[in-house]
């Protein structure tokens, strides 16, 4: 980043660093530009402790989320704090904000067959009339499939988009 070392009082990211192929490089740059004693807060998309890398259904769901959301590969919740510590941060707090008593985040993504069909017809008509750009129908289909993977990830508890981590750059 084109900023001087130790120049920011704080930093945050919301559902952004999951798109970084090399999270360690991102965290290292954030660490570099923060003033000593400053905090960095991030809201990460991660696999949870319930994810089993040997379970073919779990793998299918996570790969579906990665593909549909253009992610280079989801990290596990414990990798986030390891990477933060590796670049020098102190981890002040970590919490999955999706756990109860939180309302299930995936409930808004559920769409029944009738709602999907209605939306598909609308998108198809808008595309045919030239109101919606070419490719809109394909994007609609991809988003519907991705919403299903996200819902399955939430329902099974193997994925959360709400992993909070609060880091602090140590005092000099």
C-alpha positions in Angstrom: 0.0 0.0 0.0 1.3 3.4 -0.8 1.3 4.7 2.8 4.1 5.3 5.3 4.9 2.9 8.1 3.0 3.5 11.3 0.6 6.0 9.8 -2.9 4.8 10.6 -4.8 4.8 13.9 -6.8 1.7 13.0 -8.1 -0.4 10.1 -10.9 -2.8 9.3 -12.1 -5.1 6.6 -15.5 -6.5 6.1 -15.9 -9.7 4.0 -13.0 -8.6 1.8 -9.8 -10.4 2.7 -11.4 -13.8 2.0 -10.7 -12.8 -1.7 -7.0 -12.4 -1.1 -4.9 -15.3 -2.5 -2.2 -14.6 0.1 -3.8 -13.4 3.4 -0.4 -13.2 5.1 0.7 -10.4 2.6 -2.5 -8.5 3.3 -2.2 -8.7 7.1 1.5 -7.8 6.9 0.7 -4.6 5.0 -2.0 -3.7 7.4 0.4 -4.4 10.3 3.0 -2.2 8.7 0.8 0.9 8.2 -0.8 0.7 11.7 0.7 2.8 14.5 1.9 0.8 17.5 -1.1 0.1 19.9 -3.6 0.4 17.0 -6.3 -2.2 16.3 -7.3 -4.0 13.1 -10.8 -5.6 13.0 -11.9 -8.0 10.4 -15.0 -9.9 9.5 -14.0 -13.0 7.7 -15.6 -15.8 5.6 -14.2 -19.1 7.0 -14.9 -22.8 7.4 -15.8 -23.6 11.0 -14.6 -26.3 13.4 -17.4 -28.5 12.0 -15.9 -28.7 8.5 -14.5 -32.1 7.7 -12.1 -32.0 4.7 -12.7 -35.8 4.2 -16.4 -35.4 3.9 -17.4 -35.2 0.2 -20.6 -33.3 0.9 -18.7 -30.7 2.9 -16.1 -30.4 0.2 -18.8 -29.9 -2.5 -20.5 -27.2 -0.4 -17.3 -25.3 0.3 -16.1 -25.5 -3.4 -19.5 -24.3 -4.5 -19.2 -21.3 -2.2 -15.7 -20.6 -3.5 -16.7 -20.9 -7.1 -19.8 -18.8 -6.8 -18.2 -16.0 -4.8 -14.8 -15.9 -6.6 -12.8 -17.0 -3.6 -9.3 -18.4 -4.0 -10.0 -20.9 -1.3 -11.7 -20.6 2.0 -9.5 -20.6 5.1 -10.4 -22.3 8.3 -11.3 -20.2 11.3 -8.1 -21.2 13.1 -5.8 -20.2 10.2 -7.0 -16.6 10.6 -5.5 -16.1 14.1 -2.4 -18.0 13.1 -1.7 -15.7 10.2 -2.4 -12.6 12.3 0.0 -13.7 14.9 2.6 -14.7 12.3 2.8 -11.1 11.0 3.1 -9.7 14.6 -0.4 -9.0 15.7 -1.8 -9.8 19.2 -5.2 -11.4 18.8 -7.5 -9.6 21.3 -10.7 -11.4 20.4 -12.2 -14.0 18.0 -15.8 -14.9 17.8 -18.2 -16.4 15.3 -21.0 -13.9 15.3 -23.3 -16.3 13.4 -23.6 -18.6 16.4 -26.8 -18.5 18.5 -28.5 -16.3 19.7 -27.9 -14.8 16.3 -30.7 -15.3 13.7 -29.6 -17.7 11.0 -27.9 -15.5 8.4 -28.7 -17.9 5.6 -32.5 -17.8 6.0 -32.7 -14.8 3.6 -31.0 -16.7 0.9 -33.5 -19.5 0.8 -35.7 -19.3 -2.3 -38.5 -21.8 -3.1 -39.1 -23.2 -6.5 -42.0 -20.8 -7.2 -39.9 -17.7 -6.2 -37.0 -18.9 -8.3 -39.3 -19.6 -11.3 -40.9 -16.1 -10.9 -37.5 -14.4 -10.8 -36.2 -16.5 -13.7 -39.2 -15.6 -15.9 -38.7 -11.9 -15.0 -35.0 -11.9 -15.7 -35.5 -13.8 -19.0 -38.1 -11.3 -20.1 -36.0 -8.3 -19.2 -33.0 -9.9 -21.1 -35.2 -10.6 -24.1 -36.4 -7.0 -24.2 -32.9 -5.7 -23.9 -33.5 -4.0 -20.6 -31.2 -6.4 -18.8 -27.7 -6.9 -20.3 -26.7 -10.0 -22.1 -25.6 -12.7 -19.6 -28.1 -11.7 -16.9 -29.9 -15.0 -17.1 -26.6 -16.9 -16.6 -25.7 -14.7 -13.7 -29.1 -15.3 -12.1 -28.6 -19.1 -12.4 -25.2 -18.9 -10.9 -26.4 -16.8 -8.0 -29.2 -19.2 -7.3 -26.8 -22.1 -7.2 -24.4 -20.2 -5.0 -27.2 -19.2 -2.6 -28.0 -22.9 -2.2 -24.4 -23.7 -1.3 -24.3 -20.8 1.1 -27.5 -22.0 2.7 -26.2 -25.6 3.0 -23.0 -24.3 4.5 -24.9 -22.3 7.1 -27.4 -25.0 7.9 -24.7 -27.6 8.5 -22.6 -25.1 10.4 -19.5 -25.8 8.3 -19.2 -22.2 7.0 -19.6 -18.8 8.5 -19.4 -15.4 6.8 -19.3 -13.8 10.3 -16.0 -14.7 11.9 -14.8 -11.6 13.9 -11.2 -11.1 14.7 -9.8 -8.1 16.6 -6.0 -7.7 16.4 -3.7 -5.2 18.0 -0.3 -4.1 16.9 1.9 -4.2 20.0 3.2 -1.0 21.5 6.7 -0.1 20.4 
